[in-house]
Amino acid sequence: MLIQDYLDICDPVLTFDRFMGEIELEKYLKNIPQHYTGRLRYDPVSMLKTVLFGFMANGYISLRELEDQCKVNLRFMYLMDHQAPSYRTFGYFINEVLADSIEEIFQDINKKIFETEHVDLQHLYIDGSKFEANANKYSWVWKKATEKSRYRLFGKITTLFEEINEELSCTGMKLCINSEYAPEYLKEAAEQYAEVWQINEAMFVHGRGHRKTTQQRHYEKLKEYAAKLEEYVEKIKICGEDRNSYSKTDHSATFMRIKTDYMGNDQLLPAYNVQVGVADEYIAVVDVNQYRSDMDCFIPLMNKFYTTYGFYPKYPVADAGYGSYNNYIFCGQHGMEKYMKFTMFKKETTDKKYHEDPFRAVNFPIGEGGIMRCPNGKSFYLQYRKNVKGNKYGRQEEVYQCEDCSGCPYAEQCKKTDKNRTVRINRELTAMHQEVIENLESIQGALLRMNRSIQAEGTFGIMKNDRWYKRIVRRGIKSVLLEVFLVSIGHNLYKYHNKQKKSCSYRIGVHNSILMGEGELCPFLCNITIIIIISKRTHEKTLVFSHAPLLTSNRKYLFDLKLIDIFQPSFRCFDTSHLDTCQCVTKFCDCRSHLFHSTWEADLFSVVDDLSNR
């Protein structure tokens, strides 16, 4: 008997093998070096399938575990045809063969899944999570501390140069004194100094009981300062312009505040910021960043999405960590709606007292001539405009000052100092915040926010808690990106198999209970409420379902539906006029992640029915 004879028809390895058989895997394996001596190499297609299935089944799988599974697990034995490569072989295959093509594999697998599942890419739910790096948490390098040490060293170099110039005054040689120095200049100064005094390093004395000459001390300090300055320059270069720190054991890792690490602690640790864009529970785009803030990760993620799919999503939904002037401008430039919260969104929408506070600058009335006035009627005049630090689109703040705050009865409520009150206003950003509030407070916005918390945050919850991927294993940004792509591919294949398995079981149940005419409704259908929604405006029929059971045995009921608006784009609907009963159930299974209860008024009513009455 063959191995597949021992496997169930719905076994995940058979589903995986059929799915991967529809993808041309050989095109990713063209750069394998050819050897004409020695034993035959393992089949690279089988190894690729084994690696991907390992990440699909385990979430994350180590190289030694891959080796062990190929020896004892029937599923892995089926993929490798009874061969068991060593962990070194798997490591070489992943690091050397898959490293350059892993992103293309991720994109092609997604394309196949999205075509089969009819995934909606216009609604993208975005979230980020910090994963602890495989680095020493006590070996940090801080950019600001390094810059301070470098400037202190500049002062020491200046003092040394003054001593040397005084010493060399009789020779006519003089070292240039500046506020900053380059390591190359110090090395050149050391060579000139050694040439003037005919210094021979072999004649230097060291150790206790020996007195160094002035020339030896100055020469050694020049060499020491040059090496130290070169070290500082290298550290600042590794940090770059956008980072403030890195780890000595993994230069790509940045120190970030992690809520809870893999040991359950809350502390500052070297980590990577992993960003995902989820569509219909599948990871559509993934990126690894070294930024501490999610705010800086939005634009790179959207550019990566555009590079992959050729368009930007219409509705990018994210939490308050992504709401910034730069990101809102980027959305406006590329035709994306603004569904990203800003920092004060919750307080702005839930705290009525804060929102209507008359002493907030945004609530000050605008009088004649466009002059802003406070509750006491005093005018505020423009003092100057200044650019906001770190803004990429030239954002400016306008600074206004009150004409006279002396004797104001509202002074204690309005300002905190004895001077005239000064306010900073950016009217363009204020208008953007108002647009975001309108979008997110609408029915569509509320549904999208709910879906984001379910799909985007749920994806990380599955990865960390259900599939036990809580920490980065590899080092270096390129290797980490390879690892995250493998985990994302495994997650998508895992989701795809689960949906196919449920869809298969549903079709079998429908066939046995309805199509074969047994006269009884299968248990799955007994727990489904079918809702036919009829619009009073257009008289269009839309079929949806919920997991709530039927209230009685009667087939039809009239409901006063206050729950659903079929015209908002995040709600999945389809026409059932051309589908038979079995196809309807299959379609329901494909759309089940988009079905939910809500709490808003709608100009609709419903008729409750079940599938046996079609």
C-alpha positions in Angstrom: 0.0 0.0 0.0 1.1 3.6 -0.7 1.4 6.2 2.0 -1.6 8.2 0.7 -3.8 5.0 1.3 -3.2 5.6 5.1 -4.3 9.2 4.9 -7.9 10.5 5.2 -9.4 12.0 2.1 -9.6 15.4 3.8 -6.1 15.2 5.3 -4.3 18.6 5.2 -1.3 17.2 3.3 -3.5 16.0 0.4 -5.2 19.3 0.2 -1.8 21.0 0.3 -0.4 18.8 -2.4 -3.3 19.3 -4.7 -3.1 23.0 -4.2 0.7 23.2 -4.8 0.3 21.0 -7.9 -1.5 23.8 -9.6 1.4 26.2 -9.2 4.6 26.0 -11.2 7.2 25.5 -8.5 10.1 24.8 -10.8 10.5 28.4 -11.7 11.5 29.3 -8.1 14.4 26.7 -8.2 16.4 27.8 -11.2 19.4 29.1 -9.3 20.4 25.7 -7.7 24.1 25.0 -8.5 24.6 21.9 -10.6 27.0 19.2 -9.4 28.1 16.3 -11.6 29.8 14.2 -8.9 28.7 12.8 -5.6 25.3 11.4 -4.7 22.1 12.6 -6.2 20.6 15.7 -4.7 17.1 15.7 -3.0 14.3 16.7 -5.2 14.1 20.5 -4.7 10.3 20.6 -5.5 9.7 18.0 -2.7 11.9 20.0 -0.3 10.0 23.2 -1.1 6.7 21.5 -0.5 8.0 20.0 2.8 9.2 23.3 4.1 6.0 25.1 3.3 3.9 22.3 4.7 5.9 22.4 7.9 5.1 26.1 8.4 1.5 25.4 7.5 1.1 22.6 10.0 3.2 24.0 12.9 3.1 27.8 12.5 6.9 27.8 12.9 9.0 24.7 12.5 12.7 24.4 13.2 15.3 22.7 11.0 15.8 19.8 13.4 12.1 19.3 13.7 11.8 19.2 9.9 14.4 16.5 9.9 12.6 14.5 12.6 9.2 14.8 11.0 10.5 13.4 7.7 11.5 10.3 9.7 8.4 9.6 11.7 5.4 11.6 10.3 3.4 10.0 7.4 2.5 13.4 6.0 6.1 14.5 5.6 7.2 11.1 4.4 4.5 11.4 1.7 5.9 14.7 0.5 9.6 13.6 0.7 8.9 10.1 -0.7 10.5 8.4 2.3 13.7 10.5 2.2 14.9 12.3 5.3 17.3 15.2 4.6 19.4 16.5 7.5 18.7 19.8 9.2 21.8 21.2 7.5 20.3 20.4 4.1 17.1 22.1 5.0 19.0 25.1 6.3 21.1 25.4 3.1 17.9 25.1 1.0 16.0 27.8 2.9 18.9 30.3 3.2 20.5 29.9 -0.2 17.7 28.7 -2.6 14.5 30.2 -1.1 15.9 33.5 0.1 15.7 35.3 -3.2 12.4 33.9 -4.4 10.3 33.7 -1.2 8.4 36.9 -1.8 7.5 35.7 -5.3 6.3 32.4 -3.9 4.2 34.3 -1.3 2.6 36.4 -4.0 1.8 33.5 -6.3 0.3 31.4 -3.6 -1.8 34.4 -2.5 -2.9 35.0 -6.1 -4.1 31.4 -6.4 -5.9 31.5 -3.0 -7.5 34.9 -3.7 -8.8 33.7 -7.1 -10.3 30.6 -5.6 -11.8 32.3 -2.5 -12.8 35.6 -4.3 -11.0 37.7 -1.7 -11.9 41.3 -1.5 -8.7 43.3 -1.7 -10.4 46.7 -1.6 -10.9 46.3 2.2 -7.5 46.0 3.8 -7.3 45.6 7.6 -3.9 46.8 8.9 -2.1 46.1 12.1 1.4 45.8 13.5 3.0 43.8 16.3 6.5 43.9 17.8 8.4 40.6 17.8 11.4 40.2 20.0 14.6 39.7 18.1 17.2 37.0 18.6 19.6 39.4 20.2 21.2 40.2 23.6 18.9 42.5 25.4 21.8 44.1 27.4 24.1 44.9 24.4 22.3 48.1 23.2 23.8 51.1 21.4 21.9 54.4 21.7 22.4 56.9 18.9 22.0 60.0 21.2 24.4 58.7 23.8 27.0 57.9 21.0 26.6 61.5 19.6 27.2 63.0 23.1 30.3 60.8 23.6 31.6 61.9 20.2 31.2 65.6 21.0 33.0 65.0 24.3 35.8 63.4 22.3 36.0 66.4 20.0 36.7 68.5 23.1 39.5 66.1 24.2 41.0 66.2 20.7 41.0 70.0 20.7 42.9 70.0 24.0 45.4 67.5 22.6 45.9 69.5 19.5 46.6 72.7 21.5 49.3 70.8 23.5 50.9 69.4 20.3 50.9 72.9 18.6 52.6 74.4 21.6 55.2 71.5 21.5 55.7 71.9 17.7 55.9 75.7 17.7 59.6 75.6 17.0 59.3 73.3 14.1 56.8 75.3 12.1 54.2 72.5 12.0 50.6 73.3 13.2 47.5 71.2 13.5 44.2 72.8 12.5 41.8 73.1 15.4 38.0 72.7 14.6 34.8 72.0 16.4 34.5 68.6 14.7 37.1 66.1 13.4 37.2 63.1 11.1 39.0 59.9 11.9 41.1 60.2 8.7 42.4 63.6 9.8 43.5 62.2 13.1 45.3 59.4 11.4 47.1 61.8 9.1 48.0 64.1 12.0 49.5 61.0 13.8 51.6 60.2 10.8 52.9 63.8 10.5 53.7 63.9 14.2 55.6 60.6 14.0 57.5 61.9 11.0 58.5 65.1 12.7 59.9 63.4 15.9 61.1 60.3 14.1 59.0 58.1 16.3 59.7 54.3 16.3 56.9 52.3 18.0 59.3 49.5 18.7 61.1 51.7 21.1 58.0 52.5 23.2 57.9 51.5 26.8 55.0 50.0 28.6 54.2 48.7 32.0 54.9 49.6 35.6 58.1 51.4 36.4 58.5 52.9 33.0 58.0 56.6 32.3 56.6 57.4 28.8 58.0 60.4 26.9 55.8 63.3 25.9 56.0 62.3 22.2 54.9 58.7 23.0 51.9 59.9 25.0 50.8 62.3 22.3 51.2 59.8 19.6 49.3 57.1 21.5 46.5 59.5 22.3 46.2 60.5 18.6 45.9 56.8 17.6 43.5 56.1 20.4 41.2 59.0 19.6 41.2 58.2 15.9 40.1 54.6 16.6 37.5 55.8 19.1 36.2 58.4 16.7 36.0 55.7 13.9 34.0 53.5 16.3 31.5 56.3 17.0 31.1 57.1 13.2 30.4 53.4 12.5 27.7 53.2 15.3 25.9 56.3 14.0 26.1 54.9 10.5 24.5 51.6 11.6 21.6 53.5 13.3 20.9 55.5 10.3 18.6 58.6 10.1 15.4 56.8 11.2 16.6 54.7 14.2 17.7 55.6 17.7 19.3 52.3 18.7 20.5 48.9 17.7 21.7 45.7 19.3 25.4 44.7 19.1 24.4 41.0 18.4 21.9 41.9 15.7 22.5 45.3 14.1 19.1 45.3 12.3 17.1 45.0 15.6 15.9 48.2 17.2 15.1 48.5 20.9 11.3 48.9 21.4 8.9 48.8 24.2 7.2 45.4 24.0 3.9 45.0 25.9 4.6 41.3 26.7 7.5 39.3 25.5 7.6 35.6 25.1 8.5 35.3 28.8 5.5 37.4 29.9 7.5 40.5 30.8 7.1 44.1 29.9 10.3 45.8 29.1 12.6 47.5 26.5 13.9 44.8 24.2 15.5 44.5 20.7 12.7 43.8 18.3 11.3 44.1 14.8 8.0 45.7 13.9 6.0 43.3 11.7 3.2 44.8 9.7 0.4 42.9 8.0 -2.5 43.8 5.8 -5.3 41.3 6.1 -8.1 40.8 3.5 -10.9 38.2 4.2 -8.7 36.6 7.0 -5.7 36.1 4.6 -2.5 38.0 4.9 -2.4 40.0 1.6 0.8 41.9 2.3 3.4 41.7 5.0 6.5 43.8 5.8 9.2 44.0 8.5 10.3 47.4 9.7 12.9 48.7 12.1 10.7 51.7 13.2 9.4 51.8 16.7 6.1 53.6 15.7 3.4 52.1 13.5 2.9 55.6 12.0 6.1 55.3 9.9 5.2 51.9 8.7 2.0 52.7 6.8 3.4 54.2 3.6 6.0 51.5 3.0 3.3 48.8 3.5 0.9 50.5 1.1 3.7 50.9 -1.5 4.5 47.2 -1.1 0.8 46.4 -1.7 0.7 48.6 -4.8 3.9 46.9 -6.1 2.3 43.5 -5.6 -1.3 44.0 -6.9 -1.0 47.1 -9.1 -3.5 49.3 -7.1 -4.1 50.8 -3.7 -6.9 49.5 -1.5 -10.0 51.7 -1.4 -10.5 51.2 2.3 -7.3 50.8 4.4 -8.6 50.4 8.0 -6.1 50.9 10.9 -6.0 51.9 14.5 -4.9 55.2 16.1 -1.2 54.3 15.7 -1.4 55.1 12.0 -3.3 58.4 12.0 -0.9 61.2 11.0 -0.8 64.1 8.6 1.7 62.3 6.3 -0.5 59.2 6.1 -3.7 61.2 5.5 -2.0 63.1 2.7 -0.7 59.9 1.2 -4.3 58.4 1.2 -5.7 61.5 -0.5 -3.0 61.4 -3.2 -3.7 57.8 -4.1 -7.4 57.6 -3.9 -7.8 55.8 -0.5 -10.4 56.7 2.0 -9.3 57.8 5.4 -10.3 55.1 7.9 -7.4 55.5 10.3 -8.0 56.8 13.8 -5.9 59.6 15.2 -4.5 59.9 18.7 -7.5 61.8 20.3 -10.2 60.0 18.4 -11.8 58.2 21.4 -11.8 61.4 23.5 -13.1 63.4 20.6 -16.0 61.1 20.0 -17.0 59.9 23.5 -16.1 62.9 25.8 -18.8 65.5 25.0 -17.4 67.9 27.5 -13.9 67.8 25.8 -15.4 68.0 22.3 -17.6 71.1 23.1 -15.0 72.8 25.4 -15.3 76.6 24.5 -11.6 77.1 25.5 -10.2 74.8 22.9 -8.6 76.7 20.1 -10.5 74.7 17.4 -13.8 75.8 19.0 -13.0 79.5 19.0 -15.4 81.5 16.8 -14.2 83.2 13.6 -15.3 86.8 13.5 -15.4 89.4 10.7 -12.3 89.4 8.6 -11.4 85.9 9.6 -10.1 86.9 13.0 -10.3 84.2 15.7 -11.8 85.3 19.0 -11.8 83.7 22.5 -14.9 83.4 24.7 -14.0 86.8 26.2 -14.2 88.4 22.8 -10.4 89.1 22.5 -8.8 88.7 19.1 -6.0 86.3 18.3 -3.4 87.5 15.7 -1.1 85.4 13.6 2.5 85.6 14.9 4.4 83.2 12.6 4.3 79.9 10.8 6.7 77.0 11.4 7.4 73.7 9.8 6.5 70.6 11.8 9.6 68.5 12.6 9.8 65.2 10.7 6.9 66.0 8.3 7.5 64.9 4.7 4.7 67.0 3.1 5.7 70.4 4.4 3.1 70.6 7.2 3.1 74.0 8.9 1.6 75.2 12.2 0.2 78.6 12.6 0.9 80.3 15.9 -1.6 82.8 17.2 -1.4 85.0 20.3 -4.2 86.8 22.1 -4.1 90.6 22.0 -4.6 91.1 25.7 -5.4 88.6 28.5 -5.1 91.0 31.4 -8.2 91.1 33.5 -9.9 88.2 31.7 -12.5 86.5 33.9 -11.8 83.1 32.2 -8.0 83.2 32.7 -7.9 80.3 35.1 -9.9 78.1 32.7 -8.2 79.3 29.5 -4.5 79.5 30.1 -1.8 78.2 32.5 0.7 81.1 32.5 0.7 84.8 33.2 1.5 85.7 29.6 -1.0 86.2 26.8 -2.3 82.9 25.6 -0.6 81.3 22.5 -2.3 78.6 20.4 -1.0 76.4 17.5 -3.5 75.5 14.8 -3.3 73.5 11.6 -6.7 73.9 9.9 -5.9 71.4 7.2 -5.2 68.7 9.8 -8.3 69.7 11.8 -10.4 69.2 8.6 -8.8 65.8 8.1 -9.7 64.8 11.6 -13.3 65.8 11.1 -13.4 63.7 7.9 -12.0 60.7 9.7 -14.6 61.1 12.5 -17.4 61.2 9.9 -16.1 58.1 8.1 -15.5 56.0 11.3 -18.8 57.0 13.0 -20.9 56.0 10.0 -22.4 52.6 9.7 -19.8 51.5 7.2 -17.0 52.8 9.4 -18.3 51.0 12.5 -18.5 47.7 10.6 -15.0 48.2 9.2 -13.6 49.0 12.7 -15.2 45.8 14.0 -13.8 43.7 11.2 -10.3 45.2 11.7 -10.2 44.1 15.3 -11.4 40.7 14.3 -9.3 40.1 11.3 -6.1 42.1 11.7 -5.6 41.6 15.5 -7.0 38.1 15.3 -4.3 37.2 12.8 -1.6 38.1 15.2 -3.5 36.3 18.0 -3.5 33.1 15.9 0.1 33.4 15.0 1.3 34.0 18.6 -1.1 31.9 20.7 -2.5 29.2 18.5 0.6 28.6 16.3 3.2 29.6 18.9 5.2 32.0 16.9 6.2 34.7 19.5 9.8 35.4 18.8 12.1 36.0 15.8 14.6 33.2 15.3 16.9 34.5 12.6 19.2 37.5 12.6 19.5 40.3 10.1 16.7 42.1 8.3 16.9 40.0 5.2 16.8 36.7 7.1 14.0 38.0 9.3 11.9 38.9 6.3 12.5 35.4 4.9 11.2 33.9 8.2 8.1 36.2 8.3 7.2 35.3 4.7 7.4 31.6 5.5 5.2 32.0 8.6 2.7 34.1 6.5 2.6 31.5 3.7 1.9 28.9 6.4 -0.8 30.9 7.9 -2.6 31.5 4.6 -2.4 27.8 3.6 -3.6 26.9 7.1 -6.6 29.2 6.7 -7.3 27.9 3.1 -7.3 24.3 4.3 -9.7 25.0 7.1 -12.1 26.8 4.8 -11.9 24.0 2.2 -12.5 21.4 4.9 -15.6 23.1 6.2 -16.9 23.7 2.7 -16.3 20.1 1.8 -18.2 18.9 4.9 -21.1 21.3 4.3 -21.5 20.1 0.7 -21.5 16.5 1.9 -24.2 17.3 4.5 -26.4 19.0 1.9 -26.0 16.2 -0.5 -27.1 13.6 2.0 -30.0 15.4 3.6 -31.5 17.4 0.7 -30.3 16.3 -2.7 -30.8 12.6 -1.9 -34.3 13.3 -0.5 -34.0 11.8 2.9 -36.6 14.2 4.2 -34.6 15.5 7.1 -32.6 18.7 7.4 -29.0 18.1 8.2 -27.8 19.4 11.6 -25.7 22.1 10.1 -28.7 23.7 8.3 -30.9 23.5 11.4 -28.7 26.1 13.0 -28.7 28.6 10.1 -31.2 31.4 9.7 -31.6 32.6 6.2 -32.5 36.2 5.8 -33.9 37.6 2.6 -33.4 41.4 2.7 -35.7 43.5 0.5 -34.9 47.1 0.0 -37.9 49.5 0.1 -36.1 51.8 -2.3 -34.9 49.5 -5.0 -36.8 46.3 -4.2 -33.6 44.3 -4.6 -33.3 41.0 -2.8 -30.2 40.0 -1.0 -29.6 36.7 0.8 -27.5 36.5 4.0 -27.5 34.2 7.0 -26.6 34.2 10.7 -25.7 31.4 13.1 -28.8 32.0 15.1 -31.2 29.0 15.0 -34.8 29.2 13.7 -37.2 30.2 16.4 -40.0 27.7 15.5 -40.6 25.0 13.0 -42.6 27.4 10.7 -40.8 28.4 7.5 -41.4 32.1 7.2 -41.4 35.1 9.5 -41.6 38.8 9.2 -39.0 40.7 11.1 -38.5 44.4 11.8 -34.8 44.4 10.8 -32.7 47.1 12.4 -29.4 45.4 11.9 -28.1 45.5 8.4 -27.3 48.0 5.6 -26.7 46.1 2.4 -25.4 49.1 0.6 -22.2 49.6 2.6 -19.2 48.0 0.9 -17.9 45.9 3.8 -21.0 43.7 3.8 -20.7 40.7 1.5 -23.8 39.8 -0.5 -24.6 37.8 -3.6 -27.5 36.9 -6.0 -29.0 33.5 -5.4 -31.4 33.4 -8.4 -29.0 31.2 -10.4 -27.8 28.9 -7.6 -29.2 25.6 -6.4 -29.4 24.7 -2.7 -26.0 23.0 -2.6 -24.3 26.0 -4.3 -26.0 28.4 -1.9 -24.5 26.6 1.1 -21.1 26.6 -0.5 -21.4 30.3 -1.2 -22.4 30.9 2.4 -19.3 29.1 3.6 -17.1 31.3 1.4 -18.7 34.4 2.8 -19.0 33.4 6.4 -16.3 35.8 7.7 -18.3 38.8 6.5 -21.6 38.0 8.2 -22.3 39.6 11.5 -24.9 41.4 13.6 -24.9 45.1 13.9 -27.0 47.7 15.8 -28.1 50.5 13.3 -31.3 51.6 11.8 -31.9 50.6 8.1 -34.7 51.1 5.6 -35.1 47.3 5.3 -37.2 44.4 6.4 -36.6 40.7 6.2 -38.2 37.3 5.7 -36.7 34.4 7.5 -36.5 31.1 5.7 -34.4 27.9 5.6 -32.8 26.0 2.8 -35.3 23.2 2.7 -38.0 25.6 1.6 -36.2 26.7 -1.6 
